[in-house]
């Protein structure tokens, strides 16, 4: 439930100005507008599962995009039943969505690549929740090496420049231009993993092994571990144990029970196991792969 200044689940992933929304609880579009996000710049929406705190804001958001004159297609990745939910809502209100929605159903228990562009791949994985639930892994594609322009011969053909960027040595003017002398390595690829509602399950760790940043639900403190197991949720300590097992670089906790007015108790519990942990708080921005 929302409470104590905290809204329901939603995250905006910005990769090279490509905007993707992950989950869409009630109030999400208000938060997006508050933080000056142009709704029609969102190209993809990923819904982890069909518990209300993760998707009940979606129909309103899609309708607002219609009112704002959206024409660009939107890709929607979600459990198959969401298509029926949206169809009933729009039929009951006699609403028409004129822009294309490319609905991609996520089948229970399935995993694999679901989206890619020139720079990024997105994978989904099955989580251990009371109903079918999916996590998402955002993984950059390797980039080409960077040319050191000031070191290049001024008349080097474009084909040779492209070969250098691809990591090859090239022949020019009777000499070999060594790739390592005329290029610099690209920025290391980064990985962000979103682990929504789930019980602690060590079989999940390989899916986000060595991720730069892992968001993991932490609904309860360890003294409610029995309740976490009953409701298919995780404690802060268990989330930290998962971060250790998966050897991630940083951990971000979220999805706190409203019984915790101040989630710092959850942060302290996790940091005792995995020090590189922070809280996912309203409106905060986290740069993946950079120290906080």
C-alpha positions as CSV (number, residue, x, y, z in Angstrom):
1,X,0.0,0.0,0.0
2,X,1.1,3.6,-0.4
3,X,2.0,5.3,2.8
4,X,4.5,7.6,4.6
5,X,5.3,9.6,1.6
6,X,6.0,6.5,-0.6
7,X,4.2,5.7,-3.8
8,X,3.7,2.3,-5.4
9,X,6.2,0.5,-7.7
10,X,7.4,2.3,-10.8
11,X,10.9,3.1,-12.1
12,X,12.0,5.0,-15.2
13,X,15.1,3.7,-16.9
14,X,16.9,6.2,-19.1
15,X,19.5,4.7,-21.4
16,X,21.1,7.2,-23.8
17,X,17.8,9.2,-23.7
18,X,15.7,6.2,-24.5
19,X,13.1,6.0,-21.8
20,X,11.6,2.8,-20.5
21,X,9.1,2.4,-17.6
22,X,9.3,-0.6,-15.3
23,X,6.0,-1.3,-13.5
24,X,3.3,1.3,-13.1
25,X,1.5,1.5,-9.8
26,X,-1.2,4.0,-9.0
27,X,0.1,7.6,-9.1
28,X,2.9,6.9,-11.5
29,X,1.9,9.5,-14.1
30,X,1.7,12.1,-11.4
31,X,5.3,11.2,-10.4
32,X,6.5,11.3,-14.0
33,X,4.9,14.8,-14.5
34,X,6.3,16.0,-11.2
35,X,9.8,15.1,-12.4
36,X,9.2,16.7,-15.8
37,X,9.2,13.5,-17.8
38,X,7.6,13.8,-21.2
39,X,5.2,10.8,-21.2
40,X,5.2,10.3,-24.9
41,X,9.0,9.9,-24.9
42,X,8.5,6.5,-23.1
43,X,9.0,3.8,-25.7
44,X,8.7,0.6,-23.7
45,X,6.8,-0.4,-20.6
46,X,7.6,-3.6,-18.6
47,X,5.1,-4.9,-16.1
48,X,6.4,-7.5,-13.7
49,X,3.1,-9.0,-12.6
50,X,-0.6,-8.3,-12.1
51,X,-0.8,-7.4,-8.4
52,X,-2.4,-4.0,-8.3
53,X,0.5,-2.1,-6.8
54,X,2.5,-2.8,-9.9
55,X,0.1,-2.1,-12.7
56,X,-3.1,-0.2,-11.7
57,X,-1.7,3.1,-12.9
58,X,-1.2,1.8,-16.4
59,X,-4.6,2.4,-18.0
60,X,-4.6,6.0,-16.9
61,X,-1.1,6.6,-18.2
62,X,-1.9,5.1,-21.6
63,X,-5.1,7.2,-21.8
64,X,-3.1,10.3,-21.0
65,X,-0.7,9.5,-23.8
66,X,-3.7,9.4,-26.1
67,X,-5.0,12.7,-24.8
68,X,-1.6,14.2,-25.4
69,X,-1.7,13.2,-29.1
70,X,0.7,10.3,-29.1
71,X,1.3,8.8,-32.5
72,X,4.5,6.8,-31.9
73,X,4.1,3.0,-31.2
74,X,4.4,1.8,-27.6
75,X,5.8,-1.6,-26.7
76,X,4.2,-3.2,-23.7
77,X,5.7,-6.3,-22.1
78,X,3.5,-7.9,-19.5
79,X,1.7,-11.1,-18.4
80,X,-0.8,-12.1,-21.1
81,X,-3.9,-11.4,-19.0
82,X,-3.2,-7.7,-18.9
83,X,-4.4,-7.4,-22.5
84,X,-7.8,-8.5,-21.4
85,X,-7.8,-6.2,-18.4
86,X,-7.1,-3.2,-20.6
87,X,-9.6,-4.2,-23.3
88,X,-12.4,-4.4,-20.7
89,X,-11.5,-1.0,-19.2
90,X,-11.4,0.7,-22.6
91,X,-14.6,-1.0,-23.8
92,X,-16.5,-0.1,-20.6
93,X,-15.6,3.6,-20.9
94,X,-15.9,3.6,-24.7
95,X,-12.3,4.8,-25.0
96,X,-10.2,4.6,-28.1
97,X,-6.5,4.4,-28.2
98,X,-5.3,5.5,-31.6
99,X,-1.6,5.0,-31.3
100,X,-0.2,1.5,-31.9
101,X,0.4,-0.7,-28.8
102,X,2.7,-3.6,-29.5
103,X,1.7,-6.0,-26.7
104,X,4.3,-8.7,-26.0
105,X,3.0,-11.3,-23.5
106,X,5.4,-12.7,-20.9
107,X,4.6,-16.4,-20.3
108,X,4.8,-17.9,-16.8
109,X,8.1,-19.6,-16.1
110,X,9.7,-18.3,-19.3
111,X,13.0,-16.4,-19.6
112,X,15.1,-14.8,-22.3
113,X,15.6,-11.8,-24.5
114,X,12.5,-9.7,-25.1
115,X,13.8,-6.4,-26.4
116,X,16.8,-4.9,-28.0
117,X,17.9,-1.8,-29.9
118,X,21.4,-0.8,-31.2
119,X,22.8,-0.2,-27.7
120,X,20.8,-2.3,-25.2
121,X,19.2,-5.7,-24.6
122,X,16.5,-6.5,-22.1
123,X,15.9,-10.0,-20.7
124,X,13.2,-11.3,-18.4
125,X,13.3,-14.1,-15.8
126,X,10.7,-15.9,-13.7
127,X,10.6,-14.9,-10.0
128,X,9.3,-16.9,-7.1
129,X,6.0,-15.1,-6.2
130,X,2.4,-16.1,-5.4
131,X,1.4,-15.4,-9.0
132,X,3.5,-15.4,-12.2
133,X,6.0,-12.6,-11.8
134,X,9.0,-11.5,-13.9
135,X,12.3,-9.7,-13.2
136,X,14.0,-7.7,-15.9
137,X,17.7,-7.3,-16.8
138,X,18.9,-4.4,-18.8
139,X,22.3,-5.1,-20.4
140,X,24.3,-2.8,-22.6
141,X,25.8,-4.2,-25.8
142,X,29.5,-3.8,-26.3
143,X,30.5,-0.6,-28.0
144,X,33.3,0.0,-30.5
145,X,36.7,1.3,-29.5
146,X,37.2,5.0,-29.5
147,X,39.4,6.5,-32.2
148,X,42.2,8.9,-31.1
149,X,41.8,11.3,-33.9
150,X,44.9,13.4,-33.3
151,X,47.1,10.3,-33.9
152,X,45.5,9.2,-37.1
153,X,47.2,9.8,-40.5
154,X,45.2,12.7,-42.0
155,X,44.3,10.8,-45.2
156,X,43.4,7.5,-43.6
157,X,40.3,6.0,-45.5
158,X,37.0,5.6,-43.7
159,X,37.2,1.8,-44.2
160,X,40.4,1.6,-42.2
161,X,39.0,3.9,-39.5
162,X,36.0,1.6,-39.1
163,X,38.3,-1.4,-38.9
164,X,40.3,0.2,-36.1
165,X,37.1,0.9,-34.2
166,X,36.2,-2.7,-34.6
167,X,39.4,-3.7,-32.9
168,X,41.5,-4.7,-35.9
169,X,45.0,-3.6,-37.0
170,X,45.1,-2.0,-40.5
171,X,47.7,-1.6,-43.3
172,X,48.3,1.9,-44.6
173,X,51.2,3.5,-46.4
174,X,53.3,0.4,-46.2
175,X,52.9,0.3,-42.4
176,X,50.8,-1.6,-39.9
177,X,48.6,0.7,-37.7
178,X,48.3,-1.2,-34.4
179,X,44.8,-0.9,-33.0
180,X,46.0,-0.4,-29.5
181,X,48.0,2.7,-30.4
182,X,45.2,4.5,-32.3
183,X,42.2,3.6,-30.2
184,X,41.1,3.5,-26.6
185,X,38.9,0.9,-25.0
186,X,35.1,1.7,-24.9
187,X,33.4,2.2,-21.7
188,X,32.7,-1.1,-20.0
189,X,29.2,-2.5,-20.6
190,X,26.8,-2.0,-17.7
191,X,24.0,-4.2,-16.4
192,X,20.9,-3.2,-14.3
193,X,18.7,-5.9,-12.8
194,X,15.2,-5.3,-11.5
195,X,14.1,-8.1,-9.1
196,X,10.4,-7.5,-8.3
197,X,8.2,-9.4,-5.8
198,X,9.8,-12.7,-4.9
199,X,10.8,-15.1,-2.2
200,X,14.5,-15.6,-1.6
201,X,15.5,-18.2,-4.2
202,X,19.2,-18.8,-4.9
203,X,18.4,-20.1,-8.3
204,X,17.7,-16.5,-9.4
205,X,21.3,-15.4,-8.8
206,X,22.8,-16.5,-12.2
207,X,20.3,-14.2,-14.0
208,X,21.9,-11.1,-12.7
209,X,25.4,-12.3,-11.9
210,X,27.9,-9.5,-11.5
211,X,25.3,-6.8,-12.4
212,X,26.4,-3.2,-11.7
213,X,23.2,-2.5,-9.9
214,X,20.6,-4.9,-8.5
215,X,17.2,-3.6,-7.4
216,X,15.7,-6.1,-5.1
217,X,12.5,-6.1,-3.1
218,X,12.9,-5.9,0.7
219,X,9.4,-6.0,2.1
220,X,10.2,-7.1,5.6
221,X,13.0,-7.0,8.2
222,X,14.4,-10.4,9.3
223,X,12.2,-10.6,12.4
224,X,9.3,-11.1,9.9
225,X,11.1,-13.7,7.8
226,X,8.2,-16.2,8.4
227,X,5.8,-13.6,7.1
228,X,8.0,-13.0,4.1
229,X,8.0,-16.7,3.2
230,X,4.2,-16.9,3.7
231,X,3.5,-14.0,1.3
232,X,6.3,-14.8,-1.2
233,X,8.4,-11.8,-0.3
234,X,11.9,-11.1,0.8
235,X,13.6,-9.6,3.9
236,X,16.3,-6.9,3.6
237,X,18.9,-9.4,4.9
238,X,17.9,-12.0,2.2
239,X,18.2,-9.3,-0.5
240,X,21.7,-8.6,0.7
241,X,22.5,-12.3,0.7
242,X,21.3,-12.4,-2.9
243,X,23.6,-9.5,-3.7
244,X,26.5,-11.4,-2.2
245,X,25.6,-14.6,-4.0
246,X,25.3,-12.9,-7.4
247,X,28.4,-10.8,-6.8
248,X,26.7,-7.6,-7.9
249,X,28.5,-4.3,-7.4
250,X,25.6,-2.3,-5.7
251,X,22.2,-3.1,-4.2
252,X,19.1,-1.0,-4.2
253,X,16.3,-1.9,-1.8
254,X,12.6,-1.2,-2.4
255,X,9.0,-2.3,-1.9
256,X,8.9,-1.6,1.8
257,X,6.0,-2.7,3.9
258,X,4.0,0.2,5.3
259,X,4.8,-1.1,8.8
260,X,8.2,0.6,8.4
261,X,7.6,4.3,8.5
262,X,11.4,4.8,8.3
263,X,13.0,2.2,6.1
264,X,16.5,2.9,7.5
265,X,16.0,-0.2,9.7
266,X,15.9,-2.2,6.5
267,X,18.9,-0.4,5.1
268,X,21.0,-1.1,8.3
269,X,20.0,-4.8,8.2
270,X,21.1,-5.2,4.5
271,X,24.3,-3.2,5.0
272,X,25.4,-5.5,7.8
273,X,25.6,-8.2,5.1
274,X,26.3,-6.2,1.9
275,X,27.6,-2.7,2.6
276,X,27.1,-1.2,-0.9
277,X,23.4,-0.9,-0.3
278,X,21.0,2.1,-0.7
279,X,17.3,2.7,-0.5
280,X,15.1,3.3,-3.5
281,X,13.4,6.5,-2.4
282,X,10.9,8.8,-4.2
283,X,12.3,10.7,-7.0
284,X,15.9,9.7,-6.5
285,X,18.2,9.1,-9.5
286,X,20.9,6.4,-9.5
287,X,23.6,6.3,-12.2
288,X,24.3,2.6,-13.0
289,X,28.0,1.7,-12.8
290,X,29.0,4.9,-11.0
291,X,29.8,5.1,-7.2
292,X,27.2,6.8,-5.1
